[in-house]
């Protein structure tokens, strides 16, 4: 994953080695060949992910095919039966709900996040260098237009373009709004753009082993069909 050819024409830094950062690195490597050097900075000591599944929509399928990744990922996709429809119900309703007609809506197919991450890791281009334990704190812009990146371990690096893929508490976004021209954004609203805020809605996600599900309900619908369960909390009196 190290870059060893002649000096590249352009240098791109990606902050965050999650799904977004990895896909971007793979895309640049595929379409820019070796004309662009990519530096991928990850705050942790490895590339991993948390959470359960992610939906691969028809549009994302097109992107994966263009990147040459879809065939590999397709082995991990849960494909609903041709005769089935997605079924939605609230979590406090044991049965019932309503059918969601997938042939019309085209929701896509779910895949476990870790499977997607593992495939993307295998396709990191040779023009990309991955830097671990590099948590960006801020950056400064030079008069030449290039950027100096400053990390929590007191190291620094330079780049021509910085792309933030560093999550909900993005240091890239924070520095951008803290240094933006006051004529472009009302200074009193900077905190609104920087700080994440709770919308008042909670979402729960989990992966349950099939064996455990069979012990609880041998005839569980989810063993054959794709089920979406809506869980909601108001954040006020707890009633929904």
Backbone as JSON, one array per atom type, in Angstrom:
{
  "sequence": "XXXXXXXXXXXXXXXXXXXXXXXXXXXXXXXXXXXXXXXXXXXXXXXXXXXXXXXXXXXXXXXXXXXXXXXXXXXXXXXXXXXXXXXXXXXXXXXXXXXXXXXXXXXXXXXXXXXXXXXXXXXXXXXXXXXXXXXXXXXXXXXXXXXXXXXXXXXXXXXXXXXXXXXXXXXXXXXXXXXXXXXXXXXXXXXXXXXXXXXXXXXXXXXXXXXXXXXXXXXXXXXXXXXXXXXXXXXXXXXX",
  "N": [[0.82, -1.2, 0.0], [2.13, 1.15, -0.29], [3.53, 4.07, -1.86], [5.64, 4.27, -4.55], [6.61, 5.14, -6.99], [7.51, 7.59, -9.53], [7.49, 11.12, -8.68], [4.23, 12.2, -7.9], [1.7, 13.97, -9.81], [-0.19, 15.25, -8.33], [-1.44, 15.52, -4.99], [-3.54, 13.92, -2.74], [-5.27, 13.97, 0.29], [-7.06, 11.87, 2.44], [-9.12, 11.92, 5.11], [-9.96, 9.6, 7.35], [-10.71, 6.24, 7.32], [-13.07, 4.83, 6.73], [-16.03, 3.43, 5.19], [-16.68, 5.41, 3.25], [-14.21, 6.82, 2.9], [-12.52, 4.73, 2.03], [-13.79, 3.85, -0.35], [-13.47, 6.15, -1.9], [-10.66, 6.27, -2.11], [-10.17, 3.92, -3.57], [-11.54, 4.56, -5.9], [-10.15, 6.84, -6.89], [-7.68, 5.63, -7.32], [-8.34, 3.85, -9.36], [-9.27, 5.4, -11.55], [-7.53, 7.54, -11.84], [-5.16, 6.43, -12.17], [-1.7, 6.37, -11.67], [-1.23, 9.02, -11.39], [-2.04, 10.54, -9.3], [-1.27, 10.83, -5.92], [-2.45, 9.23, -3.08], [-3.09, 9.75, 0.3], [-4.19, 8.1, 3.04], [-5.6, 8.67, 6.05], [-6.03, 7.25, 9.17], [-7.58, 7.23, 12.32], [-7.45, 5.15, 14.15], [-5.72, 2.02, 15.0], [-6.1, 0.18, 13.03], [-8.05, -0.83, 10.15], [-11.36, -1.0, 10.47], [-14.82, -1.61, 11.37], [-17.92, -0.59, 12.89], [-21.25, -1.58, 13.82], [-24.06, -2.97, 12.02], [-25.72, -4.15, 9.31], [-25.65, -2.81, 5.93], [-27.4, -1.15, 3.35], [-27.35, -2.05, -0.02], [-28.12, -0.29, -2.61], [-29.79, -0.07, -5.87], [-28.51, 2.02, -7.27], [-26.03, 2.2, -5.95], [-25.11, -0.29, -6.59], [-24.53, 0.04, -9.31], [-22.35, 1.77, -9.11], [-20.48, 0.14, -7.76], [-20.13, -1.83, -9.68], [-18.9, -0.35, -11.69], [-16.5, 0.13, -10.45], [-15.47, -2.35, -10.42], [-16.03, -4.08, -8.32], [-18.4, -5.31, -7.66], [-19.01, -8.03, -8.27], [-17.48, -9.46, -6.44], [-18.51, -8.54, -4.0], [-21.13, -9.34, -4.25], [-21.38, -11.95, -3.42], [-21.85, -11.84, -0.74], [-24.23, -10.6, -0.4], [-27.6, -10.49, 0.72], [-30.07, -11.82, -0.98], [-33.4, -11.25, -1.65], [-36.09, -13.6, -2.17], [-37.46, -14.12, -5.44], [-40.21, -14.06, -5.46], [-40.93, -12.75, -3.18], [-41.73, -9.96, -1.02], [-40.57, -6.97, 0.55], [-41.26, -6.55, 4.0], [-42.75, -4.43, 6.33], [-43.04, -3.4, 9.71], [-44.02, -1.98, 12.87], [-41.97, -2.11, 15.83], [-43.34, -2.82, 18.13], [-45.43, -4.34, 17.37], [-46.4, -7.55, 17.22], [-47.23, -9.1, 15.02], [-48.37, -8.69, 11.61], [-48.38, -5.5, 10.05], [-47.2, -4.16, 6.94], [-46.76, -4.86, 3.44], [-43.91, -4.1, 1.49], [-43.32, -3.26, -1.65], [-40.78, -4.47, -3.24], [-40.04, -4.87, -6.03], [-41.02, -2.58, -7.21], [-40.13, -0.36, -5.69], [-37.41, -0.84, -5.27], [-35.44, -1.24, -3.13], [-32.98, -2.47, -2.7], [-30.28, -4.64, -1.6], [-29.2, -6.05, 1.51], [-25.96, -6.01, 3.16], [-23.36, -7.14, 5.3], [-21.52, -4.76, 7.12], [-18.79, -5.22, 7.77], [-17.99, -7.15, 5.9], [-18.07, -5.65, 3.55], [-16.14, -3.69, 4.14], [-13.83, -5.3, 4.33], [-13.52, -6.2, 1.7], [-13.1, -3.78, 0.34], [-10.69, -3.0, 1.52], [-8.94, -4.86, 0.39], [-8.73, -3.87, -2.12], [-7.39, -1.49, -2.05], [-5.47, 0.86, -3.74], [-2.1, 0.72, -5.12], [-1.08, 3.22, -5.27], [-1.8, 4.45, -3.01], [-1.16, 5.36, 0.31], [-1.56, 4.16, 3.52], [-2.04, 5.57, 6.66], [-1.83, 4.85, 9.98], [-3.18, 5.42, 13.32], [-3.43, 8.18, 13.22], [-4.86, 10.88, 14.09], [-6.54, 13.57, 13.01], [-6.25, 16.93, 14.05], [-6.42, 19.61, 13.26], [-6.0, 21.82, 10.41], [-3.88, 23.88, 8.36], [-3.86, 26.45, 5.91], [-1.67, 27.23, 3.3], [-0.09, 30.01, 1.61], [0.46, 29.22, -0.93], [-1.57, 27.56, -1.57], [-1.55, 24.91, -0.86], [-1.98, 22.51, 1.85], [-1.32, 22.14, 5.34], [-1.37, 19.46, 7.45], [-2.29, 18.73, 10.76], [-1.72, 16.55, 13.41], [-2.87, 14.56, 16.24], [-0.73, 13.31, 17.48], [1.25, 15.14, 17.35], [2.58, 15.22, 14.97], [2.95, 16.18, 11.48], [1.81, 16.79, 8.11], [1.75, 17.34, 4.55], [-0.44, 18.39, 1.87], [-2.26, 18.62, -1.26], [-5.01, 18.6, -1.59], [-7.58, 18.16, 0.76], [-9.81, 15.79, 1.98], [-12.59, 15.26, 3.92], [-13.6, 12.46, 5.62], [-14.25, 11.71, 8.08], [-16.26, 11.17, 9.92], [-19.0, 11.84, 12.31], [-18.07, 13.69, 14.16], [-16.29, 15.37, 12.79], [-13.04, 16.55, 12.29], [-12.08, 17.82, 10.08], [-14.34, 19.15, 9.02], [-14.86, 20.82, 11.21], [-12.54, 22.49, 11.38], [-12.74, 23.7, 8.88], [-15.1, 25.3, 9.05], [-14.4, 26.92, 11.18], [-12.43, 28.49, 10.13], [-13.5, 29.72, 7.96], [-14.48, 32.37, 5.74], [-15.97, 35.14, 7.29], [-17.91, 36.52, 5.91], [-19.21, 34.68, 4.42], [-20.49, 32.8, 6.03], [-22.62, 33.17, 8.78], [-21.08, 34.13, 11.71], [-22.19, 33.58, 14.23], [-23.53, 31.24, 13.87], [-21.75, 29.23, 13.5], [-21.17, 27.18, 15.32], [-23.44, 25.61, 15.04], [-23.04, 24.33, 12.62], [-20.76, 22.9, 13.13], [-20.96, 21.29, 15.49], [-22.35, 18.12, 16.27], [-25.83, 17.32, 16.53], [-28.58, 16.03, 18.41], [-31.37, 14.48, 16.97], [-33.61, 13.63, 18.21], [-34.55, 11.16, 17.71], [-34.1, 7.68, 18.05], [-32.21, 4.86, 16.9], [-31.94, 1.39, 16.74], [-29.64, -1.2, 16.15], [-28.68, -4.51, 15.36], [-26.96, -7.69, 15.18], [-28.09, -10.92, 14.97], [-27.34, -14.23, 15.7], [-28.19, -16.96, 13.55], [-28.68, -19.41, 14.75], [-29.52, -18.75, 17.36], [-31.87, -17.43, 16.78], [-33.38, -19.5, 15.7], [-33.74, -21.07, 17.96], [-35.47, -19.5, 19.42], [-37.64, -19.01, 17.68], [-38.5, -21.26, 15.53], [-39.86, -21.0, 13.14], [-39.43, -18.47, 12.15], [-40.05, -15.6, 10.21], [-38.0, -14.1, 9.14], [-36.05, -15.87, 8.38], [-36.46, -16.54, 5.82], [-37.46, -14.33, 4.39], [-36.73, -10.86, 3.75], [-36.89, -8.6, 6.36], [-37.96, -5.49, 7.58], [-37.88, -3.76, 10.52], [-39.42, -1.26, 12.33], [-38.18, 0.79, 14.8], [-38.85, 3.12, 17.23], [-38.33, 6.0, 19.26], [-39.51, 8.69, 21.15], [-38.1, 10.54, 22.7], [-39.09, 12.27, 24.5], [-41.58, 11.86, 26.37], [-41.31, 9.2, 26.23], [-43.27, 7.78, 24.96], [-44.73, 6.5, 22.02]],
  "CA": [[0.0, 0.0, 0.0], [2.99, 2.33, -0.3], [3.7, 4.7, -3.16], [7.08, 4.2, -4.77], [6.97, 5.55, -8.35], [7.94, 8.98, -9.65], [6.69, 12.11, -7.94], [2.9, 12.34, -8.53], [1.31, 15.31, -10.21], [-1.13, 15.84, -7.37], [-1.51, 14.74, -3.75], [-4.85, 14.0, -2.09], [-5.34, 13.38, 1.62], [-8.4, 11.49, 2.86], [-9.13, 11.75, 6.56], [-10.98, 8.64, 7.72], [-10.67, 5.03, 6.5], [-14.33, 4.09, 6.77], [-16.52, 3.05, 3.86], [-16.55, 6.54, 2.33], [-12.81, 7.07, 2.6], [-11.98, 3.62, 1.26], [-14.34, 3.89, -1.71], [-12.83, 7.26, -2.61], [-9.29, 5.88, -2.42], [-10.24, 2.94, -4.64], [-11.99, 5.26, -7.11], [-9.03, 7.64, -7.41], [-6.67, 4.72, -7.84], [-8.8, 3.21, -10.6], [-9.47, 6.31, -12.68], [-6.42, 8.48, -11.98], [-3.96, 5.62, -12.33], [-0.68, 6.76, -10.7], [-1.01, 10.46, -11.5], [-2.41, 11.15, -8.03], [-0.91, 10.08, -4.73], [-3.47, 9.31, -2.05], [-2.7, 9.43, 1.67], [-5.39, 7.8, 3.8], [-5.26, 8.8, 7.48], [-6.99, 6.58, 10.04], [-7.31, 7.55, 13.72], [-7.22, 3.92, 14.92], [-4.54, 1.25, 14.58], [-6.48, -0.75, 11.98], [-9.26, -0.47, 9.42], [-12.46, -1.86, 10.88], [-16.08, -0.87, 11.38], [-18.91, -1.01, 13.87], [-22.59, -1.57, 13.24], [-24.54, -4.22, 11.42], [-25.8, -4.19, 7.86], [-25.79, -1.6, 5.12], [-28.18, -1.48, 2.16], [-26.74, -1.8, -1.33], [-29.21, 0.09, -3.5], [-29.46, -0.22, -7.3], [-27.54, 3.04, -7.68], [-24.73, 1.8, -5.42], [-24.7, -1.44, -7.39], [-23.91, 0.58, -10.53], [-21.03, 2.3, -8.73], [-19.62, -1.0, -7.46], [-19.81, -2.48, -10.95], [-17.93, 0.51, -12.37], [-15.22, -0.02, -9.76], [-15.05, -3.74, -10.53], [-16.14, -4.69, -7.0], [-19.71, -5.88, -7.38], [-19.03, -9.5, -8.3], [-16.91, -9.94, -5.18], [-19.43, -8.2, -2.92], [-22.42, -10.0, -4.45], [-21.4, -13.23, -2.7], [-22.27, -11.59, 0.63], [-25.53, -9.93, -0.39], [-28.79, -11.31, 0.96], [-31.0, -11.54, -2.08], [-34.76, -11.76, -1.39], [-36.66, -14.47, -3.2], [-38.12, -13.36, -6.51], [-41.64, -13.94, -5.2], [-41.17, -12.11, -1.89], [-41.74, -8.51, -0.92], [-40.17, -6.5, 1.86], [-42.37, -6.39, 4.92], [-42.45, -3.46, 7.36], [-43.95, -3.31, 10.84], [-43.44, -1.36, 14.05], [-41.38, -3.12, 16.7], [-44.26, -3.23, 19.19], [-46.53, -5.12, 16.78], [-45.86, -8.89, 17.01], [-47.55, -9.58, 13.69], [-49.06, -7.7, 10.78], [-47.58, -4.57, 9.29], [-47.62, -4.09, 5.54], [-45.73, -5.25, 2.49], [-43.24, -3.04, 0.75], [-43.11, -3.97, -2.9], [-39.41, -4.23, -3.69], [-39.85, -4.71, -7.47], [-41.38, -1.21, -7.6], [-39.32, 0.63, -4.99], [-36.01, -1.13, -5.5], [-34.65, -0.88, -1.96], [-31.65, -3.03, -2.77], [-30.0, -5.82, -0.8], [-28.31, -5.75, 2.62], [-24.69, -6.71, 3.32], [-22.74, -6.78, 6.56], [-20.51, -3.72, 6.92], [-17.43, -5.73, 7.82], [-17.69, -7.79, 4.63], [-17.8, -4.59, 2.59], [-14.85, -3.11, 4.5], [-12.76, -6.25, 4.0], [-13.33, -6.19, 0.24], [-12.51, -2.49, -0.02], [-9.29, -3.03, 1.95], [-8.16, -5.64, -0.56], [-8.61, -3.14, -3.38], [-6.67, -0.22, -1.88], [-4.48, 0.89, -4.82], [-0.69, 0.88, -4.75], [-0.81, 4.66, -5.22], [-2.35, 4.95, -1.74], [-0.45, 5.01, 1.55], [-2.45, 4.23, 4.69], [-1.34, 5.99, 7.87], [-2.63, 4.51, 11.14], [-2.99, 6.21, 14.54], [-3.3, 9.57, 12.81], [-6.11, 11.6, 14.35], [-6.39, 14.97, 12.62], [-6.78, 17.93, 14.98], [-6.77, 20.77, 12.44], [-5.1, 22.02, 9.28], [-3.66, 25.28, 7.99], [-3.71, 26.65, 4.47], [-0.53, 28.06, 2.95], [-0.35, 30.98, 0.54], [0.6, 28.51, -2.21], [-2.79, 26.79, -1.79], [-1.44, 23.59, -0.25], [-2.45, 22.44, 3.23], [-0.52, 21.44, 6.34], [-2.24, 18.7, 8.33], [-1.74, 18.59, 12.1], [-2.29, 15.37, 14.05], [-2.86, 14.52, 17.7], [0.59, 12.87, 17.96], [2.12, 16.29, 17.11], [3.2, 15.15, 13.65], [2.26, 16.97, 10.46], [2.03, 16.36, 6.73], [1.2, 18.33, 3.62], [-1.25, 17.84, 0.78], [-2.88, 19.62, -2.14], [-6.45, 18.57, -1.34], [-7.97, 17.37, 1.92], [-11.2, 15.35, 1.94], [-13.0, 14.77, 5.22], [-14.49, 11.31, 5.72], [-13.9, 11.36, 9.45], [-17.39, 10.91, 10.81], [-19.93, 12.85, 12.8], [-17.29, 14.72, 14.85], [-15.22, 15.61, 11.81], [-12.07, 17.63, 12.49], [-11.99, 18.54, 8.81], [-15.47, 20.07, 8.98], [-14.69, 21.79, 12.29], [-11.55, 23.48, 10.97], [-13.26, 24.42, 7.72], [-16.02, 26.37, 9.45], [-13.73, 27.85, 12.08], [-11.54, 29.36, 9.36], [-14.19, 30.23, 6.78], [-14.7, 33.81, 5.68], [-17.16, 35.55, 8.01], [-18.91, 37.03, 4.98], [-19.88, 33.55, 3.81], [-21.31, 32.15, 7.03], [-22.85, 33.95, 10.0], [-20.23, 33.6, 12.79], [-22.98, 33.11, 15.36], [-24.09, 29.94, 13.54], [-20.67, 28.29, 13.23], [-21.34, 26.02, 16.19], [-24.52, 24.79, 14.5], [-22.49, 23.52, 11.54], [-19.65, 22.09, 13.62], [-21.31, 20.33, 16.53], [-23.48, 17.23, 15.96], [-26.97, 17.52, 17.42], [-29.51, 14.91, 18.45], [-32.64, 14.79, 16.3], [-34.72, 13.18, 19.04], [-34.94, 9.82, 17.27], [-33.11, 6.64, 18.29], [-32.29, 3.68, 16.05], [-31.21, 0.27, 17.29], [-29.25, -2.18, 15.15], [-28.0, -5.66, 15.96], [-26.84, -8.91, 14.41], [-28.5, -12.06, 15.79], [-26.98, -15.51, 15.06], [-29.34, -17.75, 13.1], [-28.94, -20.47, 15.72], [-30.3, -18.17, 18.46], [-33.21, -17.15, 16.25], [-34.07, -20.78, 15.57], [-34.13, -21.51, 19.3], [-36.61, -18.68, 19.85], [-38.77, -19.18, 16.77], [-38.07, -22.08, 14.38], [-40.59, -20.6, 11.93], [-39.26, -17.03, 11.99], [-40.17, -15.13, 8.82], [-36.73, -13.54, 8.67], [-35.19, -16.92, 7.84], [-36.73, -16.65, 4.38], [-37.72, -13.04, 3.76], [-36.09, -9.66, 4.3], [-37.84, -7.9, 7.2], [-37.56, -4.21, 8.15], [-38.65, -3.47, 11.73], [-39.28, 0.14, 12.72], [-38.1, 1.05, 16.23], [-38.84, 4.56, 17.4], [-38.53, 6.59, 20.57], [-39.79, 10.12, 20.96], [-37.13, 11.36, 23.38], [-39.79, 13.18, 25.42], [-42.24, 11.11, 27.44], [-41.07, 7.79, 26.01], [-44.4, 7.14, 24.29], [-44.74, 6.7, 20.55]],
  "C": [[0.86, 1.27, 0.0], [3.2, 2.81, -1.72], [5.19, 4.8, -3.44], [7.51, 4.65, -6.17], [7.45, 6.99, -8.35], [7.0, 9.91, -8.91], [5.34, 12.32, -8.63], [2.62, 13.79, -8.9], [0.51, 16.02, -9.13], [-1.22, 14.93, -6.16], [-2.84, 15.0, -3.06], [-4.78, 13.3, -0.75], [-6.8, 13.08, 1.95], [-8.33, 11.21, 4.35], [-10.28, 10.83, 6.93], [-11.0, 7.44, 6.78], [-11.9, 4.18, 6.73], [-14.76, 3.74, 5.36], [-16.33, 4.19, 2.86], [-15.12, 6.8, 1.92], [-12.19, 5.98, 1.74], [-12.48, 3.62, -0.18], [-13.69, 5.0, -2.52], [-11.4, 6.91, -3.01], [-9.26, 4.89, -3.58], [-10.61, 3.62, -5.96], [-10.87, 6.08, -7.73], [-7.97, 6.72, -8.01], [-7.05, 4.1, -9.17], [-8.8, 4.18, -11.78], [-8.35, 7.33, -12.86], [-5.09, 7.77, -12.19], [-2.94, 6.03, -11.28], [-0.37, 8.24, -10.78], [-1.32, 11.19, -10.2], [-1.97, 10.24, -6.89], [-2.0, 10.3, -3.68], [-2.86, 8.91, -0.71], [-3.98, 9.28, 2.48], [-5.02, 7.75, 5.28], [-6.39, 8.22, 8.33], [-6.6, 6.81, 11.5], [-6.98, 6.32, 14.56], [-6.02, 3.14, 14.36], [-4.86, 0.19, 13.52], [-7.73, -0.23, 11.29], [-10.35, -1.47, 9.8], [-13.74, -1.03, 10.87], [-16.95, -1.4, 12.5], [-20.27, -0.97, 13.2], [-22.88, -2.89, 12.55], [-24.53, -4.11, 9.9], [-25.88, -2.82, 7.22], [-26.51, -2.01, 3.84], [-27.42, -1.11, 0.89], [-27.87, -1.54, -2.31], [-28.81, -0.12, -4.96], [-28.43, 0.79, -7.77], [-26.13, 2.68, -7.19], [-24.2, 0.58, -6.17], [-24.0, -0.99, -8.67], [-22.5, 1.09, -10.25], [-20.04, 1.16, -8.49], [-19.21, -1.74, -8.72], [-18.77, -1.67, -11.71], [-16.54, 0.4, -11.75], [-14.68, -1.45, -9.84], [-15.14, -4.5, -9.22], [-17.42, -5.5, -6.8], [-19.7, -7.41, -7.35], [-18.51, -10.08, -6.99], [-17.87, -9.71, -4.02], [-20.73, -8.99, -3.03], [-22.52, -11.33, -3.71], [-21.9, -13.07, -1.26], [-23.64, -10.94, 0.73], [-26.64, -10.93, -0.08], [-29.82, -10.93, -0.08], [-32.38, -12.11, -1.73], [-35.22, -12.67, -2.51], [-37.44, -13.65, -4.21], [-39.59, -13.13, -6.22], [-41.96, -13.19, -3.92], [-41.16, -10.6, -2.01], [-41.23, -8.13, 0.45], [-41.4, -6.26, 2.72], [-41.95, -5.45, 6.04], [-43.49, -3.51, 8.47], [-43.24, -2.6, 11.98], [-42.99, -2.43, 15.03], [-42.32, -3.6, 17.79], [-45.49, -3.96, 18.65], [-45.98, -6.52, 16.47], [-46.09, -9.42, 15.6], [-48.21, -8.45, 12.89], [-48.09, -6.79, 10.07], [-48.08, -4.5, 7.86], [-46.44, -4.44, 4.65], [-45.2, -4.04, 1.75], [-42.76, -3.68, -0.55], [-41.76, -3.63, -3.51], [-39.26, -4.12, -5.21], [-40.16, -3.29, -7.95], [-40.41, -0.21, -6.99], [-37.84, 0.4, -5.21], [-35.13, -0.74, -4.33], [-33.22, -1.37, -2.05], [-31.52, -4.24, -1.86], [-29.02, -5.46, 0.31], [-27.03, -6.58, 2.59], [-24.1, -6.27, 4.65], [-21.6, -5.79, 6.29], [-19.09, -4.27, 6.88], [-17.03, -6.44, 6.54], [-17.33, -6.75, 3.57], [-16.44, -3.95, 2.86], [-13.7, -4.02, 4.07], [-12.47, -6.26, 2.5], [-12.67, -4.89, -0.21], [-11.03, -2.45, 0.36], [-8.41, -3.78, 0.95], [-7.93, -4.9, -1.87], [-7.99, -1.75, -3.21], [-5.54, -0.18, -2.91], [-3.06, 1.09, -4.31], [-0.3, 2.35, -4.66], [-1.32, 5.29, -3.93], [-1.52, 4.45, -0.57], [-1.41, 5.19, 2.71], [-1.62, 4.54, 5.92], [-2.25, 5.71, 9.06], [-2.27, 5.38, 12.34], [-2.73, 7.68, 14.21], [-4.66, 10.26, 12.95], [-5.89, 13.09, 14.05], [-6.99, 15.9, 13.68], [-7.22, 19.18, 14.23], [-5.81, 20.84, 11.25], [-4.96, 23.51, 9.03], [-3.41, 25.37, 6.49], [-2.57, 27.61, 4.2], [-0.9, 28.99, 1.79], [-0.26, 30.33, -0.84], [-0.66, 27.71, -2.55], [-2.73, 25.4, -1.2], [-1.82, 23.67, 1.23], [-1.43, 21.7, 4.1], [-1.48, 20.77, 7.3], [-1.55, 18.51, 9.67], [-2.48, 17.47, 12.82], [-2.08, 15.38, 15.56], [-1.51, 14.07, 18.26], [1.67, 13.91, 17.7], [2.91, 16.18, 15.81], [2.41, 16.0, 12.67], [2.61, 16.41, 9.09], [1.43, 17.41, 5.82], [0.47, 17.64, 2.49], [-1.77, 18.97, -0.09], [-4.37, 19.73, -1.89], [-6.71, 17.69, -0.13], [-9.46, 17.06, 1.83], [-11.55, 14.74, 3.29], [-13.99, 13.62, 5.1], [-14.37, 10.77, 7.13], [-15.08, 11.42, 10.42], [-18.13, 12.12, 11.34], [-19.22, 13.98, 13.54], [-16.06, 15.07, 14.03], [-14.33, 16.79, 12.17], [-11.9, 18.45, 11.22], [-13.11, 19.57, 8.72], [-15.31, 21.18, 10.02], [-13.71, 22.88, 11.89], [-12.04, 24.32, 9.8], [-14.16, 25.58, 8.15], [-15.38, 27.36, 10.42], [-12.86, 28.85, 11.33], [-12.21, 29.97, 8.14], [-14.39, 31.74, 6.88], [-16.01, 34.17, 6.37], [-18.25, 36.1, 7.13], [-19.72, 35.9, 4.34], [-20.85, 32.85, 4.76], [-21.42, 33.03, 8.26], [-22.02, 33.36, 11.14], [-21.01, 33.04, 13.97], [-23.55, 31.71, 15.12], [-23.02, 28.88, 13.28], [-20.84, 27.02, 14.05], [-22.41, 25.07, 15.68], [-24.0, 23.85, 13.42], [-21.41, 22.56, 12.03], [-20.1, 20.96, 14.53], [-22.48, 19.44, 16.1], [-24.6, 17.45, 16.97], [-27.92, 16.34, 17.3], [-30.85, 15.31, 17.85], [-33.85, 14.41, 17.15], [-35.2, 11.79, 18.68], [-33.79, 8.85, 17.51], [-33.32, 5.49, 17.31], [-31.41, 2.6, 16.65], [-30.88, -0.71, 16.16], [-28.5, -3.31, 15.85], [-27.93, -6.8, 14.97], [-27.14, -10.08, 15.34], [-28.11, -13.34, 15.06], [-28.23, -16.31, 14.7], [-29.69, -18.82, 14.11], [-29.8, -19.97, 16.88], [-31.73, -17.89, 18.01], [-34.02, -18.43, 16.14], [-34.53, -21.31, 16.93], [-35.38, -20.78, 19.77], [-37.84, -18.94, 19.0], [-38.31, -19.96, 15.54], [-38.73, -21.68, 13.07], [-40.47, -19.1, 11.65], [-39.27, -16.62, 10.52], [-38.84, -14.66, 8.27], [-35.76, -14.59, 8.15], [-35.36, -17.05, 6.33], [-36.87, -15.3, 3.69], [-36.97, -11.93, 4.48], [-37.12, -8.84, 5.05], [-37.23, -6.6, 7.71], [-38.46, -3.92, 9.32], [-38.38, -2.03, 12.14], [-39.3, 0.27, 14.23], [-37.98, 2.55, 16.42], [-39.04, 4.94, 18.85], [-38.64, 8.1, 20.39], [-38.73, 11.01, 21.59], [-37.77, 12.34, 24.34], [-40.41, 12.38, 26.57], [-42.09, 9.6, 27.25], [-42.2, 7.06, 25.33], [-44.39, 7.47, 22.82], [-45.94, 5.98, 19.96]]
}
